[in-house]
């Protein structure tokens, strides 16, 4: 039985890819995600897609960058669906910061702006698997995070995204189907 939901931000509720594209004036095929038009899974690593090295890619992603990212189009119905089923009090945001200066503060600013009801229910750290337990579910778009969480005994839901193996599915519809199966 699931008691606690650990909800990722970037790629699940927050449009990191859109912000990265705008910052670097680059395109990422299949963004925004339209599963019915996507033929192949896209890579998760955007450095080669943008033709940039790690340093050049991440350097402009400062506090302001993270704070000004836009919510994904399904943000509101996705969150409301989770809250209706699990209860807002059982959801905690769990996001991993990059090593760029200001990322933690920018992510916190984003939460305060778009999700003020979660101002006291968020965790920021890269080792999501440390939160795994049989009664916790991680909702994330990154297959590596999902695998590590499962290996530590947690439950998971992989949110469909262009860069994971569920790329042909609609995120909100997949969430509703998963919840109906619980």
N, C-alpha and C positions, 0 to 999 in steps of 0.2 A: 504494500500500500504506500502510495506517495504522500508524504507529509509536507515536504518542502520543495519548492521550485527554485532552481538557480538559473537565472535568465541572462544570457549573454546580450551584449548591446550591438557591437559592430557586425553588420551583415544579418542581424536578426531584427533589430529595431532601428538601427542607425545606418545611414547611407555613407559608409566610409568610402566605397568605390567612387561614388559620385563626387565626393569632396576631393579625393585624390585626382580624379580626372580633371576637375576644374582647376586645381592648384597647378598641375603640370601641363595643362592644355593638351591632354591625351585622351584617347578613346579606349574603352573596354567593351568589346563586342558583347552583345546581349545585356547591356545595361541601359535602362532599367530592365530587370529580369522579366522576360516574357517567355515562360516555359514552352508555350505552344510554338514559338518560332525558333527555339534553340535546338540545334542539331547535335552538337557535341558538348561534352563537359569542358569548361574553361579551366585554366590553371588557377590555383589559389594564389600563387606567388606572382605579384604584378610587376616586379622588377624587370623581367625579360619582356613582358608585354609593352611596357613603357619605354624599353630600351635604356634603362637607367641602372646605375649601380646602387647598392644599398644606401650608401652615404647620400647620394644626390636625391634618391627617392624620398628618404625619411627626413632630411634636413628641414624642409619647410613645415613639417607637421608639429607645430608648436601648440601652446595652450589655446591660442585663438582658433587655430585650425580645428582642434577637437571640440571646442565649445560651440563652434558655428556650423557643425555638420547638421544636415537635415534628417528628420525622421524618414524612414522608408514609407512608401505609400500605404502599406498594410499596418503601420504602427498602431493606430488606435483600435481597429477591430481585433488585431492579434492580441494586444494587451487586455482588452476588455473580455475576450474569450477566455484567456487564462485566469483573469481575476474572477470571472463568474463561476468557473469550475472549481478552482483551488482556493479562492479567497485571497484578497490583496495581502492580508497579513501573513500568508504562507509563501509569498514570493520575495526573493532577494535578488537584486541585480548582481551579476558576477562578470566582470570584464577584465581583460588582460591588457595592460598598457605596453606600448613599445618603449624603447629606451630613450626616446627623444625627450629633451627637457620640456616640461610643461604639460606632458600628456596626461599625467594623473590629475593635475588641477583642471585641465580642459575637460576631461571626462566628467569630473565632479561638477563643473560648471554646467555641462550639458544636462546632467541629471537634474540639477536644481532648476534649470530652465524648462525642460520638457516633461519631467517626471517628479515634480516637487513632493508628491506623496511618498516617494522613495528616498527622500533626503537622509533618512536614518536607517535605510535598509539596502545598502550596497557594499560590495567588496571589490577591491581593485587589486589584482595580483595575477601573475602568470600561471601558477600551479593550481589550476581548477580542480584537479584530481584529489587534492587534499580535502576537498569538501564532499567527497563521495561517501555515500552510505546507501544501504538498501532502501531507505525511505526517502532519499533525495533524488530528484531528477535534474539533469543538466539539459537545458534547451539551448542549442548552439548550432552554428552553421559550419564549424570546422571539424572535419572527420577525425583529425588527430586528437583534438580535445575530447571528442565523444569516445574514442577508443580508450584513451587513458582513464577517463571517468568510469567506463564500464569495467576495465581491468581492476579497478579499485573497489568494485562492488556496487557502484551507483547505477541508477536507471538513466536512460537518455532518450532524447528526441532530437534527431538531426533535422534542422530547418532547411528545406529545399533552397538552394542557391545555385547560381551558374557554375560555381567551382566545386560542387560536391556531387555525389552519385545520385542525388534526388533532383537534379537540375531540370527534369521534365515535369516536375510537379509544382503546383501553386502553393505557396507557403501557408496562406490562411486555410485553404481547403485541406491541406495535409494535417495541419494542427487540429482542425475540427474532427477529421477522421480518426486521428490518434486519440483524442479525448473521448470520442464515442466508444473506442475499443477498451477503455479502462474500466 
